[in-house]
Amino acid sequence: MNGDVKAIFSLYRSCLRQIRRLPTDHLRQFFRLRVGDDVRAIVDPKREHLQLTKIRRVRKDLRKLEGANAGLAKCFDYVLDTAYGRRGPMRWEILDPLRFEPGAELPPRIIPAVESSRPPQYSKEMRALMLSDISRTTRALSLEAILKPPTLPPRADPDSPEARALGPFSKRREVNIRWRYFQQEVQKTNFPLQVVVEERPESGDSVLRKTDSASLVRAKIRAIGLQHSGVFEEIEAMAAPPSKWRHSAKEDPSCDGSAEKTKPFFQSHLPTRFLRRRYQQLLSRIPVLVYKPPKETAGGVIPGKYEVKASPLAAKRFAPVHRVAGEVDIAWMQRAVVERTGR
């Protein structure tokens, strides 16, 4: 056991050496706490059943940290995704409150006598995220797919010919299919770090975006993720080129002439361009959830709604679409080939 403890602390010291080389305070603090918690669980005799799992995770984190500090893009993306809730326990901590909507009526039971047979509840935030291409790793869902999953067989409809010919579909199977579809689609959805309230002042056409507690209370919505922590603003600052940062600092009303707004900087041996590109890629995996409060118009009151947008500093998620060559273009290309070859 003494030798095992020495090996564990040697692994811990190796992780700390790699953590000290990470470029930002957030990354260093996050992985220092993460690895420290895992090592304490490994040496705790009351949690002996977790030792092998925790050792494998610490070793995996060490490999990823070494790759990230060596300039490997995939390893660095893994480090960023873990530290900013794109994967791992933090992702599920952000997701869990969005699985339910406070004050909303629960969906009716599919099996009247069984409480656990209620279908999944899609909150307003969850519905907006699943209906948007920006927050999805695959194609966005349709409203019809949310109300009735496409994985349900036609027999689930009691008025269908299949149900009349073969009998009613099992209610328990319907419950399982609906929950399985919900879990699968949740895994294909990226979740924001905060919600932004979009306010339009009475005078002027400029739109103000606020994330403070007072704005959320006025809009009567809840905070999500890492609200009020300033983490998302720090990511955007890291992803912004120096020219864009200077421009935004001049336009920021919170920055007066007496106090100059300084840009966060990387404390790293890696090239700044490489790090900035990694944070731009990270922003493409963090949607911006915007809430537009109710608006009074001449025709009535437009209810408030959630919208999903992308950060202007996020990298393009998909390759640019090139124009498809038509028949005339192909004929000209074939003629150019004939002229060049002399045939």
Order of alpha helices (4+ residues) and beta strands (2+ residues): alpha-alpha-alpha-alpha-alpha-alpha-alpha-alpha-alpha-beta-beta-alpha-alpha-alpha-alpha-beta-beta-beta-beta-alpha
